[in-house]
Amino acid sequence: MADINAPDQARPVFPFTAIVGQEEMKLALILNVIDPKIGGVMIMGDRGTGKSTTVRALVDLLPEIEVVADDPFNSDPADPELMSQETRERAERGDQLTTTTRKIAMVDLPLGATEDRVCGTIDIEKALTEGVKAFEPGLLAKANRGILYVDEVNLLDDHLVDVLLDSAASGWNTVEREGISISHPARFILVGSGNPEEGELRPQLLDRFGMHAQIGTVKDAELRVKIVEQRASFDESPVGFRNHYQGSQQELTDRIVAARKLLEKVSIDYDFRVKISQICSELDVDGLRGDIVTNRASQALAALEGRMEVTPQDIFRIIPLCLRHRLRKDPLESIDSGDKVREAFKKVFAY
């Protein structure tokens, strides 16, 4: 792990392992780093519950990946699907690709961002005068193979939501300007946070998030005092506070790196797969995304705990995160959607 007090860390970030409570949200974020194919996290909760703090704290724990040097798209030297067009052409010609390692990027998408800033722009003047495709990469290029974080995602403009949906679904971003078309890979983990009081999210965007963490304000008085004290200590001496947690941060980073390596060896029993699909069917979940994400997330949790077999306990811990936002809303229903998922699990697994 990079030195947490390195000079490039312009703004000190609150350490992830120092965050008290909110276990559901922390688990969802860690599992997505272990297996990006889970499809991201939507975090909904009251204001002041540490949503943005937790997501930004994740930046310290992100492992390093191998990328092609001097490539603005973080191209993967081993996977043509994750290479920019120029890099893929060089690879096909048999050119030697210079590689380097870089930490997985976390890119913030500001609410006021323009479409050009998100997608990138084509320099039409250069294209016409010099006959070259001059592309200025945007935030989606920077987020390729990384994390794209949208704070207050429910307040994002509809046209930007459509752009994100399109890129998240296809893994590619295409920019069309004046008859010139440029595409590049844009495979990212979409992390969003928001306050339900400020408006609901469009159902088709909500479904794009692999997991949905719901967090509330801590009620325990002693725990609240502990959170306040920690925040005060961090504000007083950010560097000293971060140094105090360096050991636990390193330990968690090592666990994530080990889990990423172990993941492909983790298996889930066929009978468990059938029961997961049975739960999805009983809860009337639309589509098969719920089944796929639950399978992936339970395997990522087993890998995090250093096991090669998924247990019913793993599935019980992650299935509310994977399915609660996929249930059809019934305004007359008093039961929480997470509890409804847990009840269906207990019935099917006889747990």
N, C-alpha and C positions, 0 to 999 in steps of 0.2 A: 504494500500500500504506500502511496506517495506520502511524503511528510505533510502532516495535516496543518502545519504552520508555514508551509512554503510560501514564498513571496507572491506566487500567482493567485493565491487564495485572497483576493482583494477584500472580500467581506467575510469575516469568520462565520461559519455555519454552526448552529447548535448541534452537538453530537447526537447521532441517532440512538445510541444505547443509553443516553441520559434521559430520553423521553419517557415520562411516567405514564403507565396505562396505555389505552388505545391499542391493545394487542391485535385486534382484528385488522386494523388499518396497517400496522407494521408488518403483520404476516402476509397480507395481500401484496404489499410492495416488494417484500423479499422474494416471494414466490415468482413474481414477474421478472425479477432480475435473474433468477435461476433458469426459468423457461420463458423467454420473451413471447413464445407462441401462444401463451395463455391469453394474451390480447389486451393487456392494460387493466387499469383500476379506475373506478369512479368513486370518489370519496365525498359523501354527503353528510353534513352535520352542522350543528349550531355554530354561530360565529365565535371566534376566540377559543376553539377547541384544539388548536395546533395542527390543522390540516396542512397549511402551506409550510409550516416549520418542519413537519415530519417528511414531506415530499422532498424539500430542499436538503434536509439532513441526509437523504439517501445518497447524495453525490459523493460523500466520503467512502461509501461502501462499494461503489461500482468497480468491477474488475477491469483489467486491461484487455483489449482485443488487438488482433493484428490487422493493420490497414496498409493500403498502398500509399507510399510516401507522396506528399504534395498533391493529394487528390482531395478536392473539396467535398466529395460524396462519401468519404470513409469506406471506399470500396474494399471488399473482402478478396484477398489475393487467391483464395482457394475456391470461391463460389461465383461462377459467372452470373447467377441471378442477382447477386448483390454488388455487381460491378457497374460503374458508369460506362456509357457507350465507348468513350475514348479508351478507357482501360481495357475493356473487353476486346476491342480491335487490336490493341497492343499485344494482349495475351494470345489472340488467334494468330498473330504474325510470328509468335514465338519470341517476342522481346522479353528481356529480363525485367521483372517488376521489382523495384526496390521497395522493401516493406519496413514498417516501423510499428511499434506498439503504442497504443494511446488508450487512455481511460474512456470507457463508454460515456458519450456526451449526454448531458441533460440540457435541453433547450427550452427556455421559457417562451411561451407564445403570449405576447401582450394582448389585452382585449381590444386595443385600438389599432392593431396591426392591419396593414392594407394587404390585399390579395397578392400584389407584386412582392411585398416583403416576405410573405409566407411561401409562395410558389417559386419566386425568382423571376428575373426579367431577361428579355432578349434585347441586345443593343442593335436596333434596326439600322441605325446609321452605319455602324461598322459592318453589318451584314451586307448592306447595299454597296458601300464603297470598296470594301476589301474582299467581299465574297466569302466571309467566314462566319460560322455560327458563334457569335459572341454571347455567351450565356453568363449572367450574373446570378449565382446560386442563392436561394432563399433559405428560410428556416427549415423547410422540409428536407433540403439537401444536407444541412448540418445535423439534422436529427436521424438520418439514416443509420441503422444499427444502434440507435441510442434511445433516449426517452424524450418524448415531447410532452411538456407539462402545461396545461391550460388551467389557470386559476379562475374561479368564477365562470366555469364553462357554460353554465346555463344563461349567462348574459352575452355570450359570443354571437356576433352577427350571423344570420342564417346562411349567407353566401360562403362565409368562412367555414361554417359547420359542414356544408356540402363538399367543400374542397377537402377537409379532413376526412370525411366519410369515404370519399372516392379514393384517396391515397391509402387510408387504413385498410380498405377492402382489397385493393389491387396490389399494394406494395410498390406502386410506381406513381410518380408525379409527371404529368405531361403539361408543358407550357406551349400554347398556340398563340402566335402573334404575327399578324400580317402575312399569312401564308407560310411562316416558318414554324416548324414543330420540333421540340426537344423533349426527350423523356429521360428520366434518371430514377434509380431505385430510391424508394422512400419507405423502408420497412422500419417502423418505430413502435415503441411501447407507448400507447396513449394513456397518460395519467391526467385525470381531471378532478377538480374539487369544486364544491359549491355549497351554498346554503339553500335548503329547500324553500325557505320563506321568500326567496327572491325569484321563484318561478321554477316550474318543472322543466325537465330536459325532453327534447323531442324523442319519442319512442325508438325511432330508427337509429338515433345516435346512442341512446342508452344501451341498446342491444349490441352495439359495437364494442362496448367495454366488456372484457372477459369477466371481471369481478366487480362487485359493488360493496364497498364498506360503508356501514352506517355508524356514525359516532355521535355520542351525546356528551353533555357536560358532566364532569366528575362530580358526584354528590357527596362523597366521603370528605368530611372536613379536614382530617389529618392529611389525606392525600393532596387536597387542594393547597394546604400550607406548604407541603413538600415541593409542589410544582412552582409555587410563587417564590420559594427560597432558591430553587435551582435557577429560575429565570433571573433573579436578582444577582446571583453569583456569576452567571454568564455575562450579564450586562456590565458588571463591575470589572471582570478580568476574563475576556473571551479566550485568550491564549492559555492562561493558567487552567481554566475550566476544561478546555479541550485536551490539554496535556493529561489531566486527571483521568480522562476516559479513553486515552489512546490505546491502552491494553485491551479493553473490552471491544473497542472499535476494530482493532486488528484481528481479534479472535473471531468476530462475526464475519469480517471480510474473508478470512481463511475458510470458514464454514461454507460461505456462498460459493467460493472458487471450487472447493471440494465437491459441493453438491452439483455444480454445473458439469463437472467431469463424470460424476456418478450417474447423472440423470438417465443417460441412454441405456444403462444396465438395469434400471428399476422396472419391475413388471407388476402388472395389476391382474389379479385373478379374473378369469372369464366370468365366473359367477357374480363377482362384484360389478363388472361392467354391465351385465344384464340388469342387476338391481338398480344401478344408477339410472339406466334408461327407463326402468319401471317407475322410478320416482318422478322423473321428468314427465312421463306419460300421465301419471296420476295427477300431477299438478297442472296438467294441461299447458305445458311450456311449448310455445311456438318454435318450430325449427329444431335443428339438431345442435346448435351452438352450445346449448347448456350441457348436453351429454359430453361433447368434446372437451370443453373447458374443465368440467368436473374431473374427467379422467386425467387430464394434463396436470391440474393443480394438485391432485392427490399424489401423483407420482413425484412432483416437485417437492412436496412436503416430506415424503419418505426420504428423498435424496438429501434434504436439509438435515434430517435426523440421522443420516448415515446408514439407512436401511435399503435393501434391494427389493423388498416386498411391501406392497400397500396393504394397510390394515383398515378394518371398518372405522376405527377411531380417526384415522387420517381423513377419511371421506366425511365423517360427521363434523370435523372441524372446518372443512372448507366448503361443504355443499351449500350452506346458506349464502356465503359470499358469491358463489357462482350462479345461483338460481333466483335469489330474492328479487332482482330487478327484471326478471323475465316473466314473472307471474302477471296474469291479467288483473288489473285493479278493480276491486269491488268496493264501491263507496260505503256499503252497508256492513262490511266485514270489520270486526273489532280486533281480530288477531293480527299481530305483526307478521309481515311476510317472511322474516327470518325464522320465526317460531313455527310458522306453517310448514316451511321446508323441513325443519327439524322433526316435526311430528310425522311427516310423510316418511322421513328416513327411518325413524323408530318403528313405524308400522311395517315397512318393507324388509328391513334388516332384523326385525324382532329384537331390537337393541335395548 
